[in-house]
Structures are given as structure tokens and as C-alpha cells.
Amino acid sequence: MEAIIMTLTNGYEQSDREQKLNIVNLPSLEAEAKKIIPTGGFGYIAGGSEDDWTLRQNTAAFGHLQIVPKALSNIEQPSLATHVFGLDLKTPIMMAPTAAQGLAHSQGEKDTARGVAAVGGLMAQSTYSSTSIADTAAAGNGAPQFFQLYMSKDWTFNESLLDEAVKAGVKAILLTVDATVDGYREADIVNNFQFPIPMANLTKFSEGDGKGKGIGEIYASAAQKISEDDVRRIADYTHLPVIVKGIQSPEDALRAIGAGAAGIYVSNHGGRQLNGGPASIDVLPAIAKAVNHQVPIIFDSGVRRGSHVFKALAAGADLVAMGRPVIYGLALGGAQGVQSVFEELNHELEITMQLAGTKTIEDVKHAPLTHFNYAE
């Protein structure tokens, strides 16, 4: 019988596992993680909004695009290295900003930062992290990180977070614009879920600590009116690139760029916000066409395979982010589990690149895709 390795915090069982994982594929991690993450925490992590239609479509819609195999290409050992936002990265796959990682592991974001740094990747911290901006940055040991801002109605609170992020050395600010209210998340309602673990950034900066609150209460302090002026204000205040996260249409992408955005982040929040909206991969090509390389594009939502990463890059993304699979790896193996998740996806991507005749990530960005909607 496997020994239980966990920490008990406010009655909530947090994994303490620290081990490399033998991963066959990322989708298989969800069922394994469900065995060790408490029901309420797992529902918060895994769930989408309403009946999860958009959440499911995010992954299924990758089938709408197909990769063209390329023979006689005279290449071997594809390189995953890439340069974007002025950063040299060993992989185009990054960690999406994901809240409350202490629900999965006692080390939370600190272990995620360690695992991402180990593969030479980029991590984004969330405003609603379990660990502080400074502690998460320190755990990354100099590896590049972004900070994602859920803008508050209280600008003094926003300034305090941005000050901390700048002091910690983050390379850019991700401004989330698709979560002015929380999506209707039925799993949290069924589980009567309240955050059992304090959120370090809320504890430090006078908005309570998040413990004992539901997601709706947390979002109650979030700004519900966000405009182009806010993009400019954050850029002027921090002197950092501001990347607008939650873009799902060409019109919004161009509006963000007009407001001074240094990047566009195509995402539907992993199907957690507007249910019934399109899959992210379905809207990416049109957004990329409109942006036309004016600024880099980050993409997330539904990424589970190396071929998904390839398709997103070929459809116009410069970086591809993932959230839930990393959190499952965190629960199952801590920092080493996070590293294992990235290594598996990197391995799948390398295979896909070889078979598609693409030597570099830049080659992938120019690879042809075909379009055919198979019956589901």
C-alpha cells in the first residue's frame, strides 16, 4: 500500500510528494490527481463553467486542424529553443497563470517555479497565488517569470501588487480582461467550495486572505470595468510590457494593441468563464492574421498534446501555455512532477516536429495546416 505523503492545513490535505513521474500522456494525469487532491480543491481546479461545453471543445477543436507530414526533409533533432519578449527560452511551452496551487501541493507555486525553471521555460504567477510574488520568484532562481494581474477596484491594491512584481524582477505584466465576474462554476456550488488556504498576495496587501471565501467573494473586489486606459496606466506605472490576456476576437486584439499592449494572450480561461464561447484554437488563426506580427501572441486553453502545441504555433502563436496538466503533475510529484509534465510535452512536440519536417520553432510557425472538421 502506498504511503500517504501530505500536509494538513486548516483541515485540508495538501500533497507533499516530490518525485519524477512516468507519464504516458497528459490526459491520464487528471484521474490520478483526483485520487489525492481533496474533492473541493479538485473541483475548483478541474471544473469549467456551466456544463463544461467550452472546456471540452477547447481540446476537441484541435481536431479541426491537421498537420501536413513532410518527408525527405533532411532534418534530425529538432530544436525547441525560441526567443520571444526579449527572452531566450528552451521551450515554447510556458506555465499559464493558475490560482491557488496550494490546493494541489503544500509547496504550491514555489514547486511549480522550480519545475518550470528546470526545463528552461517561462512561468506566469497569478494574483491569487498561494505563495507571495517574491517567494515564487525566488524559487525560480532567476528563471524568467511574468505576473498576472486580476485588477482590483482599489487602485492602491493594484499598485501594491505591481510594486512587488517589479521588485521581484518579473519580465512582463499579464492583464486578465475576461474575468470581470466569475463564471458559473457548478462544481464549486455542488461542493460548497471555499478556499481553505490563504492567498499570500491578498494576505499581504489588506484585502483579507481569501481563506474561507468562495470564488464569487474573491471576485467581488475585482474591477468589472476594464478599458484601454487601464492597459496604458499599468504600462506607464510599471515600465514593463503589458500583455492583455483573455482576447478571443480580432477586434479586441487590435483594440489592445492600440492601447499599447506589448502582447496578446488568446485564451478563454480554460473554459472557466463564458460557457458557449468558441474553443481558443478556433479563433486563433483570425486573431493572428489581424495582429500580423505587430506583437507576440501567447495561446492557451485545452492544450494536452505535443501536436496541440505544434498546431497552435503553426496557427499563429509564439508561446503556448498550459495550466491544469501542470497542476496535476504538481500534486503527483511536486517540482519534479511539474518538470516531468513539461518534459513529456516537449518530447511529443519534438516527435511532431520531426515528422512534419520542421527543424526549429520558427519553421513550425510557417508549417502548413489543413482544415477539415471531422464528425465528433
N, C-alpha and C positions, 0 to 999 in steps of 0.2 A: 504493500500500500504506500502511495507517495506521501511523503511528509508535507504537512501544510506549513508554508512559509508566508507569514503575514504579520502586519502590524494592526492593532486595534486603535482607531482614532474616533473618539466620540461615538463608540459603538459600531463603527463602520470598519469592515475588514479590508485592508489595503495589502496588495501583494508586495512581497519583499524579494521575489525571485530575481536572480541575476545569473543568466545562462544564455549561451548561444542556442538558437533554435534550428531544428532540421525542418525546413519549410518546403513542402511540395508546391503549394500555391498560396497566394494571399487570401483568397476567399475562404480557405479552410480554417483560418485563424479565428474567425468570428465564433464558431461553435466551441472552440477550445477556450477562448477567453470568457465566454459566457459561463463556463463552469467555475470560474474563480472570481469574477467581478460580481459583487452583490447585485441583486435584481434591480434596485432603483438606479444604481450607477450605470449598469449595463444598458438599461432602457434609455437613459439620457444620452449615452454615447452612441448607441446603435440606431436609435429611432429617428424618423423623419417627421414631417408634418402630415396631419390628417391621415389618409390611408396609405401613405408612403409611395404614391404613384410616381411622383417625380424622382424620389430616391431610387426606385427600381429602374426607371428609364435612364438615369444617368449612366449606369453601366450597360444596360441593354442597347442603348443607342450607339455605342461604339461599333455595333454590327452594321450600322448604316454606311460605314466607310470601310473599304478594303484596301489592303496594301498590295502593290504590284510587285511580285517577286522579280528579281533581276539576276540572271545567270551571266557567266563569262565576264564578271565584273572585276576580276583580278585584284581582290582585296582580301585581307585577313586581319584579325584582331582589331575590330572597330574601337574607336576611342570615344569615351563618354564625356571627355573634358569639354567645357564650354566657358564662354566669357560673356557675362550679362550684368547690367547695372554696375559696371566697373569692377566686377568680382570674377576671379578665376576659380571655377568650381570643377570638381572631379566628376560630377554627375549633374544632369539637367533635372533630376528629381529632387524636390525640396519638401520640407515639412510644412504643411499648412498650419495656420494658427488655430489651435484647438484648445478649448477651455477646459479647466478643471481636471488636469491629467492626474491629479492625486486620487481621483476616483478609480484609476486603474492600477496605480503603484505608489508606494509610500514616498519614493523619490520624485515622482511626478515629472515636471518639465526639466528638472536637472538631469535626470537619466536620459530623457529624450535628446537634450542638447549634447550629452556625451556621445550618444549613439550616432547622431547626425554628423557630429564633428569627426567621428572615426572614419566615415566614408567620404569626407571632403565635401559635404553637402551644405545647404543653406537651411537654417531654421527660422521660423516666424513664431514669435511669442504672442499670446493672447492677453488682452486686458484682464480677462477673467481667469488668469493662471492660478494654480495652487501655490506656486513659488514666485518670489519677487523678480522684478526685471533684472536687478543686479545679480541675484543668486543664479538665475538661469543663464545670464551672460557669462558669469564666472565659470559655470560648469562647462560651457562650450570652449573654454580655454583659448580664446582668441579666434575661434571659427566665426564666420560672418553670421549675423542674425538680423532679422527685421523685427519691428514691433508693430502689432496690430492694435489700432485704437477703436474701441467702441466709444464713440463720442458721447459725453455726458451733457446734460442740460447745464451743468455747472462748469463754466469755462476755467475756473480756478482749479477744479479737479483735473480737467484735461491738461492744463499747464503742468500740474504736478507730475502726471504720468509722462508727459513728453520730456520734461526736465530729466526725469530718472532715466528715460530711454536714451537721451542724448549722452548723459553722463556715463551710461553703461556701454556706449560705443556702438549702438545699433547703426546699420547702414542705410535704413530707409524706414518710413512710416507707411503702414498699410491702413488706409481709412476705410472701414467697413460701412457700406451705404445701403445694404439690403436687409438690415436688421433693426429698423427703427421701432418695430414691435417684434415680439417673439412669435414664431409660427405656432400653429395649433398642434401641439405635440401630445398625442394621445397616450403614448407610453408613460409620460410623466404624470398625466392625470390619473391613469389607472393605478400607477404605483404610489400616488400621492408623494411624488419625489420632492425632497428638499435637500439642498446641498449640505452634507454632513461635515465638510471640511472647509475651513476658512479660505477665502481667496486673498492671497497676500497683498495684491495691489489695492484692494478695497480696504483691507485692514489698516494699511499704512496711511492711506490718504482720506480718512474721515467719512467714508460712505458706508460705514458698517463693515462687516467682514464677509458677508454673503452666507455664513453658516446659518442653517435653519430656515433659509428662504427658498422659494421656488423660483424657477427661471423667470416667470412673469414679474415677480417682485424685483429681481435683479434688473430686468429691462425697464422697469418703471422709471428709473433715473436716467435712462438713455435718451439722447436727443432724438426727437421724432421729426424734426425739421432740419434737413441737411441739404446744403446748396453748394454751388460752385464757389461761393465766397469762403466756405469752410476749408476747401482744398487750398486756396490761396493763403488763408490765415495760418494753417498748420505749416505750410511750406515756409512762410515768412518767419514764423516763430522758431522753428527748429533748424532752418537752413539745411534740411535733409530732403532727399527725393520723397515725394508723396505718391503712392500707388493706390489707385481707387479700386477697392475690392467689392465685388458683387455686381459687376457690369454684365448685362445679358442682352444688350441690343447695340447695333452700330451707332444709333443716335446718342445713347448715353456715353458710349466710348468717346465720341467726338466732343461731347459736352465736357467730359472730364479733362480731355487734352486741352481744350480751350481754356479751362480753368487753371491750367498749369500742371496737371498731373504728369509725373515722370514715368508712369507705367499704368497699364490697365490689367486688372485681375478679373478674368472671366470665371464666374462661379455662381451657382445658385445655392450656396451654403450647404452643399451635400444633401439637397432635398429637404432641408430643415425649416425653410421659410415659406415661400409661396408654392404650395402644392398645386399641380395643374400647369405649372410653367414648363417650358421645354427643357430637355436634357442639355447640359452645358456643351457637350460636343456638337450638338446640332446647331447651336448658334455661333460657335467659334469661327467657322470659315468666313461668315459675313462680317463679323466684327474685325477679324484680321484684315480683310480686304479694305474695310473703311479706314482702319488705323494706318495701313500702308507703311509700316515700319517707322512711323513717327516716334513711337516709344515701344519698349519691350512689352510683351504680353505674358502674364502668368495665367495658368489654367488649372482648375481643379473640379472635382465632383465626379465620383464614380470610378476613379482610376484603380484598377485591380490587377492589371497585366502589363508586361513589358510592351506588348503590342498596342495597348491603350496609350502608353507614353509616346510611342512612335507615331501613332495616328494624330495625337494632339499636337506634337511638334510639326508634323507634316501639314497639319491644318492651320498652322499659324502661331502656335505658342512658342515662347522662348524658354520658359521653365514650366514644369508640370508638378503640381503639388498633390499630396495625399494626406489624409487625416486618420480615418478610422483604422485602417490596417496597421498603422504605426502604433496606435494606442493599444490595439490587441497585442502586438509584439511587445510593447512596454509591459503590459500586465503579465505576459507569459515569461518574459526574460529580462526585464529591466533594460539597462543601456545596451547590453549585448543582444537582447531581443529586438530592440529598435535597429541596431546595426544589421542584424540578420534579415529584417524586412527589406531594408534598402539594398542589401547585397543580393537578395533573391530577385528583386525587381530589376536591378542593374544587369544581372545575369540574363534574365529574359529579354531585356532590351538589346543586349549585345547579340544574342542569337537572332533576334528580329532584324537588327541592322545588317548582320552578315548575309542573311537570306534575301534581304531587299537590296543588297549591293550598295550599302551606304557606309562609308569609312568613318565619317565624322558627324557630329550633331548638325553642323551646317549642311552636310549632304542630306540628312534626314529632313531638314526644313524645306528642301527642294524636291523631295521624293514625291512621285505621283500617287494619288489615291483614286480609287474608283468608287462610284456611288451606286449602291443598289440596296433597296430596302427589302430584305428577306422577310417573309411572313414570320411573325413571332408566335 
